Amino acid sequence: MIEIPSLLALFIGLALLLVLILRLKLPAFLSLLISTITIGLLLGLDAESLYNIIEKGMGGTLGYVATVVGLGAIFGVLLEVTGSAEAISNDLIRRFGIKNASWTMLLSGFIIAIPVFFDVAFIILVPLLYSLQQRTNKSLLYFALPLLAGLAVTHAFIPPTPGPIAVSSILGADLGLVILMGFLVGLPAAIVSGIVYGRHIAQKIYVSVEVTDAEVPKHDYPSSLKILLIVLLPIALLVLSALSKLESWTASAWLTEVIQFVGHPFSALILAIIAAWIFLGLREGHTKHSLLKVTTKAMEPAGTIILLTGAGGVLKQLLIDSSIGLEIAEGFTKLNLSIYIIAFGVAALVRVIQGSSTVAMITAASIIAPMASDGYAAINLALMVVAIASGASIFSHVNDSGFWLVSQYLKLNEKQTYRSWTLMTAILGFTGLLMVLLLSLLLS
């Protein structure tokens, strides 16, 4: 078998990945596996070694990720079907008023995207955006971009959404610390891109909606306080568990053990699901059979993400087990760039070329993984996850389904979508990188 230089093999494999996704339109899961096998063959690996790597990478990644993503999908659909997303937004609007509606929409997006997928959350809240536009006569973008910024940040930066879950698993980062860093980086990024830029572009592009019934439908929603407590329950448990592992933690041994048990992602999400099932489902009039039906249906989109993450784990395993991982680390070291800039750049490049933020995050994490294993502290690994998320959020354009989703629901043409949504994601990504670099200086 002919062997070629390692970095050339990687380049050929990644080029093949893009061809398979962009030209042949093959599923990303299949494309990642084919490109990984191609890299292995070009490196001269025999069949037994190569398929052992695939089995090891798939199994090692999915043992954790499949459980968390599956539980997260169940949790999200429970909040969706019980009207919890609308309830939170409507209550925030009532409490803070129309005057502060742009901030309210940002906060709504930030909270709602924790358990609910980006596109689902956006579609659920579109009627509220239409209502705000007609009641204020401001451009629809004035309210939509803050909401989209909040949704995009949480979707990419903050577990238990699938992207950061997958990247955290590949890099070996602590989920609690990723949540903390995600909030510290994501909130300023959402404010700059959603509020500041949103208000600017809303003055340049006026978008109105013509609907006969712009009011948000009235339902008997669950209590907003109840919803908020349930949504934040797994987040609080994960963060508390991360804090209990710090050297400055002084609680007793038994309390620490209890916190780390309930603060594990498996336990935290199971407790949240039970709470949502009882207090948002059964106590609000939903039947056991209807809840079972919708939660079973939620496994379908979760399955795609799980398989894609597993394929990313296979690529990571190949890079680590072969000499190519060491060569990548040495090559990037010679560039004399921050690991965060490298992580951001790789994710941004893949994102712009092929469109999917999830594929960009998983591919970048797989390439960066050999470097991340080189003795980095837990806080640095968490910042790497957020740097990758920032790069994978950048410059959404025509090869991203999110571009067309925003264009359709906000009644924008392509040029207007570029000027609003695409530039907003670019600002969000670069602001995220700047915050990561700042925090790395302050916390190192």
Buried (B, 14 or more C-beta within 10 A) or exposed (E): EEEEEBEEBBBBBBEBBBEBBBEEEBBBBBBBBBBBBBBBBBBEBEEEBBEBBBEBBBEBBBEBBBBBBBBBBBBBBBBBBBBBBBBBBBBBBEEEEBEEBBBBBBBBBBBBBBBBBBBBBBEBBBBBBBBBBBEEEBBBBBBBBBBBBBBBBBBBBBBBBBBBBBBBBBBEBBBBBBBBBBBBBBBBBBBBBBBBBBBEBBEEBEBEBEEEEBEBEEEEBBBBEBBBBBBBBBBBBBBBBBBBBEEEEEEEEEEBEEBBEBBBBEBBBBBBBEBBBEBBBEEBEBEEEEBEEBBEEBBEBBBBBBBBBBBBBBBBBBBBBBEBBBBBBEBBEEEEEBBBBBBBBBBBBBBBBBBBBBBBBBBBBBBBBBBBBEEBEBBBBBBBBBBBBBBBBBBBBEBBEBBBBBBEBBEBEEEBBBBBBBBBBBBBBBBBBBBBBEBBEEEE
